[in-house]
């Protein structure tokens, strides 16, 4: 039976998008094929897309059901997700026997390898198009597993995640096609006939790729590795975080449907859901069949993977301590507003949220006059209070605390220093069981080794430290030490001095950290745009890879050459 999705049909539908993505990663200009606004879907939107009511109905329909993916090796069912907003999801997922599932995935590689880079890329784009059409449904799945507020779950878990997946496909295609598929080789031999060979070059995947998902951004952090591996010829085994299975399980379901319709073995993508307390990530990571691992999560397990999963190419995003240096500003109100939003968004539960605000003890010059350390801290606290004083607006920005560990860190933060802004409970009108808390801001003395020690490790969640330092020079020294020892996904700085700006740049160049300078408008240090911004650098302890660049995809395949006598 002919495939429902022929290479010709895939090319007609998706080749223009692939070409635009390839152009975007070269120019770094703004571009996205995935609409951010919820009203862009449904009637009048992309063909087959679900509108708001349809997406909510589709999400409701999957609750309290068994999601049968038709995978080989299913030896039982597991589930147990509870929304951070309170309700139990009640979805059961297939539990896989890896001794059955992994051989089936390896057996699927041959046809996928033979398809070549372009067809693989176009199939991936069809998967992403199917995902995009169900953005409303997936937004509810992300919201009720991560605790993100709906609009953030829609945008970050939907179009922004899809953009990152497409970006990975574009880089994968570019790297695989850097070498020509064929070459006729001729070496002159003087009076004798030249030596002639016909050569072919084949991009060959390494083997099964294991995606270990995270709780807070299951799709945004998951899609780059998933699509980078799939586009480079590797089967992908998706192991979601046990509290955030549904978004990735729905993704696996859609991927398997598209692969089958395109004439490929659907076992190129499979789900590995775990029973409570089973901890299958560690056992899967050491299996010889696993050749690539993508992981987002704690430093402890990321370090363990890098040290022990020696048979695999391991890509990790771990913990870091993100820092803002405040030296001076010509837009004090804009700085306060920008920082308040950055510290509050999703209750600080982002790997890019600033934690340490380094402020000279004698204060900083601003366009509204000189501000002391105490002035700056009081004004940041006031800006956060003003932003979050309305409960409806606060719920839309904060979302819910994703798990009890975050709440425990928040509750313990008051004992780390002087509280400049206490946290308060926010009632959610639709989900009374949701734990919604405003951030806490703690004052620390950065000149006191004991008093400032709390800022030298990550306190993930809605906790930030206003650290008093002796000078901007001391702030830069502390910034350098923090990045070198703890890593950082983001660094920010406010300064009107060209000399200070260059000094901050030098620290970030030396320690390989992404830097944002003088953000006072609607762009925030904890947000990055696919095709233009690099998420992480791969050059400091927070992550050993960047999303996305050539290095993120190029080691997922090898070029195998075949030479024939011409």
WOKA-V112232 format. One line per field, one symbol per residue. psi: psi as a letter, one per 20 degrees, with the letter a starting at -180 (. if undefined). A space follows every 10 residues. Layout:
# WOKA-V112232
psi = ???
This chain:
# WOKA-V112232
psi = pqqhnqhggg ghgighgghh ghhhighjrp qpiophphii qbpiaqpjqp agggghhhgh hiqkronoik qqjpjaqrbj pppiigqphj pqqppqohig gghhghhihg hhghhrhggg ghghhhghhg ghhkggghgh gggjhhjqqg gghgghidhh ghghghghgg hggghhjhpq hqppppoqkc irqqppqpqq ppopqhappo oorrhhmhgg ihhghghggg hjjpqpoonr piimggghgh ggggghgggg hjjrpijhpr qnqqqpjhli gghhhiqhho ipppppbqhg hghgghhhmi iqoppqobqr opqppogrqj mgghgggggg ghhhpkkjlq iippgpoopp hiaqqrikrp prghggghhg ghhgghhjhp hghghhghbq phrhhggggg hihhjiapoh oqqqpppphh niipoppqqq pppqoiiohg hjhhijqpnp alpqpooprh rhghghghgg ggghhhrphq qqqpqjphgg ghggggghgh jmqpppploi cjpqhjpqpq igqporhjjr ihqjrqoqah hhhhjirqop pppqp.
